[in-house]
């Protein structure tokens, strides 16, 4: 009796176990069948930018279907969505959990890149760079390694200082990471004018990590900037770099001009045994800083010339401070008319306003054979200087200016000055209109379009960025003007230069870079072709020597103001270079 009862109990228990097993198996089959659909629904929402619903979907997926083949992928998308929605606390928690739970996941590199983005979002640049170094150290993907290095280079260049980079170098031991950090340290020293430490850093990289990806770039950069203490000839550089408390330069125009100067020296030095050094100093737009720089520069017999400053007011201060010393000073950009009268050692690579007016008069008289013109200029800014110097030169050459009309920069109605000029339209061969504010050009074009006779227009480089050309093509296609800047971006010369500059500096070429580069190239050419000594250098510079530049040619005579400007013509929607015209006597 008892045995029968026990057997019945055993059969009952086995039946229950079988039923649970069947239910579990059925449940598993349903879950596996639903996993793909559930994941795909959440992914579709994500791809369509419906992030909150997608987050709900992935969260439910992780909760309902634990430890399946797509769990880590769902967790990854949850992390991405938190960052996308700026849910930063949730993002940080989820990302840290992911890296702890799935250290071998294929998504680890991507999560670390998201961590980098998060740290940049909260301005924690130190930790952002650290995440990049983790990727470089641990990734098995060359694609992620290169991507990380590109991002890391940007972070180092913009946000990190010498101390932070050194801390990273000592804390990481990986042979994949150390040469990358050394490269960023060397570039930091170059950006801050510390050629001595830059050379030492690149030398350490080259000697210690010859198999690294950074080896070839370090070799190039070794020649990019030379320490003044290791050279017999030094060029001083004075720019308003505006160094901040972290030792970083903050004035973008000055930084770009400096990059052009340094690249010119790099090109000059790379095939020479005897190098030329740069001594870079920040004027900080402060007279006391300029005085300190003066005391340092005049004590160096090896210093042959100074490049900078770049603004006319600061140039004026510098010339007064250096007045008692025979050091040639070249400004790449200053344009005021009185600067060369302050010092016989000053050279103006960017033509003054008076020279610009005179040069246009000579071009029209000699090259276009114009003899009868009128002038319309603004009362404001440098427009009157351009007009006065143009008229004086044109009439001295034998030309005739029949009318001179003026306007204010707030004019919107040009009917009166234009009508007075057009009273002589049958004899006029052109109108010279030097601008000081190009906001008036649509109104000028509009008024000129009312007249059936289209007279040739001439002007200054403010027309380069003027508006209204397309709406008045019959008038604008008659426009020719001077400019201190013109680049043929499609020329092989410029393309080659841009590629080389980018490969060495990692930066793009722009207008300021070329101002610095061409001025430095001119000075280096003069140094190469003159006997040693500042006096011999000045004699070479005022001899009329021509240096062909990318943005403009440079040549001086005894007046020490660049004699070249570009002649540019607007034609059918395109600015064309007509000539690089040189001012005569």
C-alpha positions in Angstrom: 0.0 0.0 0.0 2.8 2.4 0.9 4.8 1.4 -2.1 1.9 2.2 -4.4 1.4 5.6 -2.8 5.1 6.4 -3.2 5.1 5.4 -6.8 2.1 7.7 -7.4 3.9 10.6 -5.8 7.0 10.0 -7.9 4.9 9.9 -11.1 3.2 13.1 -10.0 6.6 14.9 -9.4 8.0 13.6 -12.7 4.9 14.9 -14.5 5.2 18.3 -12.9 8.9 18.5 -13.8 8.1 17.5 -17.4 5.5 20.2 -17.6 7.9 22.9 -16.3 10.5 21.7 -18.7 8.1 21.9 -21.6 6.9 25.3 -20.5 10.5 26.6 -20.1 11.4 25.2 -23.6 8.4 26.8 -25.1 9.2 30.1 -23.4 12.8 29.9 -24.7 11.6 29.3 -28.2 9.3 32.3 -28.0 12.0 34.5 -26.6 14.5 33.6 -29.2 11.9 34.3 -31.9 11.1 37.7 -30.4 14.7 38.8 -29.7 15.5 39.9 -33.3 12.1 41.7 -33.7 12.4 43.5 -30.4 15.9 44.7 -31.1 15.1 45.7 -34.6 12.1 47.8 -33.5 14.2 49.7 -31.1 17.0 50.1 -33.7 14.5 51.5 -36.3 13.4 54.1 -33.8 17.0 55.1 -33.1 17.8 55.4 -36.8 14.7 57.6 -37.3 15.8 59.9 -34.5 13.0 58.9 -32.1 15.5 58.6 -29.3 13.2 58.5 -26.2 11.0 55.7 -27.6 14.1 53.9 -28.8 15.6 54.1 -25.3 12.5 52.6 -23.8 12.7 49.8 -26.4 16.4 49.0 -25.7 15.9 49.2 -22.0 12.9 46.8 -22.1 15.0 44.5 -24.4 17.8 44.3 -21.9 15.3 43.6 -19.0 13.2 41.0 -20.8 16.0 39.1 -22.7 18.9 38.8 -20.4 22.3 37.6 -21.5 21.5 37.0 -25.2 23.7 37.6 -28.3 22.5 41.2 -28.6 22.6 42.3 -25.0 25.9 44.2 -25.3 24.7 45.9 -28.5 21.5 47.0 -26.8 23.5 48.3 -23.9 25.7 50.2 -26.3 22.7 52.0 -27.9 21.4 52.9 -24.5 24.7 54.6 -23.9 24.6 56.4 -27.2 21.0 57.6 -26.6 21.8 59.0 -23.1 24.6 61.1 -24.6 22.4 62.1 -27.5 19.7 63.3 -25.1 22.3 65.1 -22.9 21.4 62.8 -20.0 25.0 63.0 -18.9 24.7 61.3 -15.5 22.9 58.3 -16.9 25.4 58.2 -19.8 28.4 58.2 -17.5 27.0 55.4 -15.3 26.0 53.3 -18.2 29.3 53.7 -20.0 31.3 52.8 -16.9 29.2 49.8 -16.4 29.6 48.7 -20.0 33.4 48.9 -19.8 33.4 46.9 -16.6 31.0 44.2 -17.8 32.1 43.8 -21.4 35.9 44.5 -21.6 36.2 42.3 -24.7 33.3 43.7 -26.6 33.7 45.0 -30.1 31.9 48.2 -28.9 34.6 49.1 -26.4 36.5 51.5 -28.7 33.3 53.3 -29.7 32.2 53.6 -26.0 35.6 55.2 -25.2 35.1 57.7 -28.1 31.7 58.5 -26.6 33.4 59.0 -23.2 35.8 61.4 -24.9 32.8 63.3 -26.4 31.2 63.4 -22.9 34.4 64.8 -21.3 34.7 67.4 -24.0 31.0 68.3 -23.4 31.7 69.1 -19.7 35.1 70.7 -20.6 37.2 68.0 -18.8 39.9 68.0 -21.5 42.4 66.1 -19.4 40.1 63.0 -19.1 39.0 63.4 -22.7 42.6 63.0 -23.8 43.1 60.1 -21.4 40.2 58.2 -23.1 42.0 58.7 -26.4 45.2 57.3 -25.0 43.3 54.2 -23.7 42.0 53.6 -27.3 45.5 53.9 -28.8 46.9 51.6 -26.1 44.3 48.8 -26.3 42.5 48.8 -29.7 43.0 46.1 -32.2 41.6 48.3 -35.0 44.0 50.5 -37.0 40.9 52.5 -38.1 40.0 53.4 -34.5 43.7 54.0 -33.7 44.0 56.6 -36.4 40.7 58.2 -35.5 41.7 58.4 -31.9 45.0 60.0 -32.8 43.4 62.6 -35.0 40.9 63.6 -32.2 43.7 63.4 -29.6 45.9 65.7 -31.6 43.1 68.3 -31.7 42.6 68.1 -27.9 46.3 68.4 -27.2 46.7 71.4 -29.5 43.7 73.3 -28.1 43.4 72.4 -24.5 46.5 70.8 -22.9 49.6 72.4 -21.4 53.2 71.2 -20.9 52.6 69.9 -17.4 49.5 67.8 -18.4 51.3 66.2 -21.4 54.3 65.4 -19.2 52.0 63.7 -16.6 50.5 61.5 -19.3 53.9 60.6 -20.6 55.1 59.4 -17.2 51.8 57.5 -16.4 51.6 55.5 -19.6 54.1 52.7 -20.4 52.8 51.5 -23.8 55.1 51.8 -26.7 52.0 52.7 -28.8 51.1 55.6 -26.6 54.5 57.2 -25.6 55.6 58.3 -29.0 52.2 59.8 -29.7 52.5 61.9 -26.5 56.0 62.9 -27.3 54.8 64.1 -30.7 52.2 66.3 -29.0 54.8 67.6 -26.5 57.1 68.6 -29.4 54.3 70.4 -31.2 53.3 72.2 -28.0 56.9 73.5 -27.7 56.9 74.6 -31.4 53.6 76.5 -31.0 55.0 78.3 -28.0 58.3 79.2 -29.6 60.4 76.9 -27.5 62.6 75.5 -30.2 65.2 74.0 -27.8 62.7 71.7 -26.0 61.0 70.9 -29.3 64.2 69.6 -30.8 65.0 67.6 -27.7 61.6 66.1 -27.6 61.6 65.1 -31.3 65.1 63.7 -30.9 63.9 61.5 -28.0 61.0 60.2 -30.1 63.3 59.5 -33.1 65.9 57.7 -31.0 63.6 55.8 -28.7 60.7 54.8 -31.0 62.1 54.4 -34.5 59.4 51.8 -35.4 56.5 54.1 -34.3 53.9 55.7 -36.6 55.1 59.1 -35.3 58.7 58.6 -36.3 58.5 60.2 -39.8 56.5 63.2 -38.7 59.0 63.8 -35.9 61.8 63.8 -38.4 60.1 66.5 -40.5 59.3 68.6 -37.4 62.9 68.4 -36.2 63.7 71.0 -38.9 60.6 73.1 -38.4 62.0 75.4 -35.8 65.6 75.9 -34.7 66.9 77.1 -31.3 68.5 80.5 -31.4 71.3 79.2 -29.1 72.4 76.6 -31.7 72.5 79.0 -34.7 74.8 81.9 -35.8 71.9 83.9 -37.4 68.7 84.7 -35.5 65.5 86.4 -36.7 63.5 88.0 -33.9 59.7 87.7 -34.1 57.4 90.2 -32.4 53.7 89.4 -32.5 50.7 90.2 -30.2 50.2 86.5 -29.5 48.4 87.2 -26.2 49.6 84.3 -24.2 47.2 83.1 -21.5 47.8 81.7 -18.0 48.3 78.2 -19.5 51.1 79.4 -21.7 48.9 79.2 -24.8 48.7 81.7 -27.6 45.1 83.1 -28.1 45.3 85.7 -30.9 44.3 83.7 -34.0 45.6 86.2 -36.6 49.0 86.4 -34.9 49.2 82.6 -34.5 48.5 82.1 -38.2 51.1 84.7 -39.3 53.6 83.0 -37.0 52.8 79.6 -38.6 53.7 81.1 -42.0 56.9 82.6 -40.7 58.0 79.3 -39.1 57.2 77.3 -42.2 59.3 79.7 -44.3 62.2 79.1 -42.0 61.6 75.4 -42.0 61.8 75.4 -45.8 64.9 77.5 -45.8 66.7 75.4 -43.2 65.9 71.9 -44.2 68.7 71.6 -46.8 71.2 73.9 -45.1 74.0 73.0 -42.8 74.0 76.4 -41.2 70.5 77.0 -39.8 68.7 80.2 -39.0 66.9 80.4 -35.7 63.7 82.2 -34.6 63.4 84.1 -31.3 59.6 84.4 -30.8 58.3 86.9 -28.3 54.7 88.0 -27.4 54.3 91.8 -27.4 51.0 91.4 -25.5 50.0 94.8 -27.0 51.9 96.3 -24.1 54.6 98.9 -24.2 56.4 97.4 -21.1 56.6 94.1 -22.9 58.0 95.7 -26.0 60.6 97.4 -23.9 61.6 94.1 -22.4 61.8 92.5 -25.9 64.0 95.5 -27.0 66.4 95.0 -24.2 66.7 91.3 -25.1 67.0 91.7 -28.8 69.6 94.5 -28.9 71.9 92.4 -26.7 72.1 89.7 -29.3 74.8 90.3 -32.0 73.4 87.2 -33.9 70.0 88.8 -34.3 70.0 90.3 -37.9 66.3 91.4 -38.3 62.9 91.5 -36.8 59.6 90.3 -38.3 56.6 92.1 -36.9 54.6 93.6 -35.3 51.5 93.4 -37.4 49.3 96.3 -36.4 50.2 99.9 -37.2 49.8 101.3 -33.7 52.1 98.6 -32.2 54.6 99.0 -35.1 54.7 102.7 -34.2 55.5 102.0 -30.6 58.1 99.4 -31.6 59.9 101.8 -34.0 60.1 104.4 -31.3 61.6 101.9 -28.8 64.2 100.6 -31.3 65.0 104.0 -32.8 68.6 104.0 -31.5 69.5 100.6 -32.8 70.3 99.6 -36.4 68.0 96.5 -36.6 65.9 96.2 -39.7 62.2 95.6 -38.8 59.7 94.2 -41.3 55.9 94.3 -40.7 54.0 91.8 -42.8 50.7 93.7 -42.6 50.9 97.3 -41.2 49.5 99.9 -43.7 49.7 103.3 -42.1 51.4 106.0 -44.2 53.7 107.5 -41.6 55.5 104.4 -40.4 58.6 104.6 -42.7 59.1 108.2 -41.7 59.5 107.2 -38.0 62.5 104.9 -38.6 65.0 104.4 -41.4 65.2 100.8 -40.4 61.5 100.0 -41.0 60.2 98.0 -44.0 56.6 97.8 -44.9 55.8 94.6 -46.7 52.1 95.5 -47.1 51.8 98.7 -49.2 50.6 101.9 -47.5 47.4 103.5 -48.6 49.2 106.3 -50.4 51.3 103.8 -52.4 48.1 101.9 -53.3 46.5 105.1 -54.8 49.7 106.0 -56.7 50.1 102.5 -58.0 46.6 102.3 -59.4 47.2 105.7 -61.1 50.4 104.4 -62.7 48.7 101.2 -63.8 45.8 103.0 -65.5 48.1 105.5 -67.2 50.8 103.1 -68.4 49.0 99.8 -68.8 45.5 100.8 -69.8 46.4 104.1 -71.5 43.8 106.0 -69.5 44.0 109.8 -69.7 40.6 111.2 -68.5 39.0 109.9 -65.3 36.7 110.9 -62.5 36.9 110.0 -58.8 34.2 109.2 -56.3 35.4 108.5 -52.7 34.0 108.3 -49.2 34.6 111.1 -46.6 35.4 108.3 -44.2 38.3 106.0 -43.3 41.2 105.6 -45.7 39.1 106.3 -48.8 40.2 110.0 -48.9 43.9 109.0 -48.7 43.6 106.6 -51.6 41.7 109.2 -53.7 44.1 112.1 -52.9 47.3 110.0 -53.7 45.6 108.6 -56.9 44.7 112.1 -58.2 48.0 113.6 -57.4 49.9 110.8 -59.2 47.6 110.6 -62.2 47.7 114.3 -62.8 51.5 114.4 -62.3 51.8 111.7 -65.0 49.8 113.9 -67.4 46.3 112.5 -66.9 43.2 114.6 -66.2 40.7 114.1 -63.3 37.5 116.0 -64.5 35.4 115.4 -61.4 35.8 114.4 -57.7 32.7 113.6 -55.9 32.4 112.4 -52.2 29.8 110.5 -50.1 29.3 109.2 -46.6 29.4 105.6 -45.7 25.8 105.7 -44.6 24.5 106.8 -48.0 21.9 104.7 -49.7 21.1 107.1 -52.5 24.0 107.8 -54.9 21.9 109.6 -57.5 23.5 113.0 -57.0 27.3 112.1 -57.0 26.8 109.6 -59.9 24.7 112.1 -62.0 27.4 114.7 -61.6 30.1 112.3 -62.8 27.9 111.0 -65.7 27.6 114.6 -67.0 31.0 113.9 -68.5 30.2 110.4 -69.6 31.1 111.1 -73.3 34.7 111.9 -72.5 35.3 109.7 -69.4 37.5 106.6 -69.7 36.9 105.4 -66.2 35.8 106.1 -62.6 38.1 105.4 -59.6 36.0 104.5 -56.5 38.1 103.6 -53.5 36.0 102.2 -50.7 36.4 102.3 -47.0 33.2 100.4 -46.3 31.8 98.0 -48.9 28.3 98.0 -47.6 27.6 100.8 -50.0 28.4 98.8 -53.2 24.8 97.5 -53.9 23.6 101.1 -53.9 26.4 102.2 -56.2 25.8 99.4 -58.6 22.1 100.1 -58.5 22.6 103.8 -59.5 25.2 103.1 -62.1 22.8 100.5 -63.7 20.4 103.4 -64.5 22.7 104.7 -67.2 22.9 103.2 -70.7 26.6 104.0 -71.1 28.7 101.7 -69.0 32.0 103.3 -67.9 35.0 101.3 -66.7 35.2 101.1 -62.9 38.4 101.0 -60.8 38.8 100.6 -57.1 40.7 99.2 -54.1 40.6 95.7 -52.5 37.5 96.4 -50.5 35.6 95.5 -53.7 36.9 92.0 -53.2 34.3 91.3 -50.6 31.6 93.6 -51.9 28.0 92.7 -52.6 25.8 93.2 -55.6 28.0 91.9 -58.4 25.4 89.4 -59.7 22.5 91.8 -59.7 24.3 94.4 -61.8 26.5 92.3 -64.1 26.5 94.9 -66.9 28.2 97.3 -64.5 30.3 94.9 -62.3 31.9 93.2 -65.3 33.6 96.6 -65.9 35.4 96.5 -62.5 39.2 96.4 -62.0 40.9 96.9 -58.6 44.1 96.6 -56.7 44.6 94.1 -53.9 47.5 93.2 -51.6 46.2 89.6 -51.7 45.4 87.3 -54.5 45.8 83.5 -54.6 45.2 81.2 -57.5 43.9 78.2 -55.5 43.9 76.0 -58.6 47.5 76.5 -59.5 50.0 73.7 -59.0 52.2 76.0 -57.0 49.6 76.7 -54.4 48.4 73.1 -54.2 52.0 71.9 -53.6 52.6 74.5 -51.0 49.3 73.7 -49.3 50.0 70.0 -49.2 53.5 70.5 -47.8 52.3 73.1 -45.2 49.5 70.8 -44.1 51.8 67.8 -43.8 54.3 69.6 -41.5 51.9 71.8 -39.4 48.6 69.9 -39.6 46.9 73.2 -40.4 45.2 74.8 -43.4 46.7 77.6 -45.4 44.9 80.9 -45.1 45.4 84.6 -45.8 47.3 85.3 -42.6 49.6 82.3 -43.0 50.6 83.7 -46.4 51.3 87.2 -45.1 53.7 85.7 -42.6 55.2 83.2 -45.1 55.9 85.7 -47.9 57.4 88.3 -45.6 59.7 85.7 -44.0 60.6 84.2 -47.4 61.6 87.7 -48.6 63.8 88.3 -45.6 65.4 84.9 -45.9 66.1 85.4 -49.6 67.8 88.8 -48.7 69.9 87.1 -46.0 71.0 84.4 -48.4 72.0 86.9 -51.0 73.8 89.4 -48.8 77.1 89.6 -47.0 76.9 89.1 -43.2 75.8 92.1 -41.1 72.7 94.2 -40.6 73.9 97.0 -42.8 74.6 94.7 -45.7 71.2 93.2 -45.3 69.5 96.6 -45.4 71.5 97.5 -48.6 70.3 94.3 -50.3 66.7 94.9 -49.3 66.6 98.5 -50.7 68.3 97.3 -53.9 65.0 96.4 -55.6 65.4 92.7 -55.1 62.1 90.9 -56.0 60.7 88.0 -54.0 57.8 86.2 -55.8 55.1 85.6 -53.1 52.0 83.4 -53.0 49.7 86.3 -52.0 51.8 89.2 -53.5 55.3 89.9 -54.6 57.6 92.0 -52.4 60.2 94.5 -53.5 61.6 97.6 -51.8 63.6 100.7 -52.8 65.0 103.4 -50.6 61.4 104.4 -49.5 61.1 100.9 -47.9 57.5 100.3 -48.8 56.5 97.3 -50.9 56.1 98.4 -54.5 53.9 95.5 -55.7 50.1 95.1 -55.8 47.9 92.6 -57.6 45.6 94.0 -60.3 42.3 92.0 -60.2 39.4 92.1 -62.6 35.8 90.8 -62.0 34.5 89.0 -65.1 31.4 86.8 -65.3 31.3 85.9 -61.7 35.1 85.2 -61.3 37.9 87.3 -59.9 40.9 87.1 -62.3 44.5 88.2 -61.8 45.4 90.6 -64.5 48.9 91.5 -63.3 51.3 91.8 -60.4 52.1 95.5 -61.0 55.2 97.2 -59.7 55.1 100.9 -58.7 57.6 103.0 -60.6 59.6 105.9 -59.3 
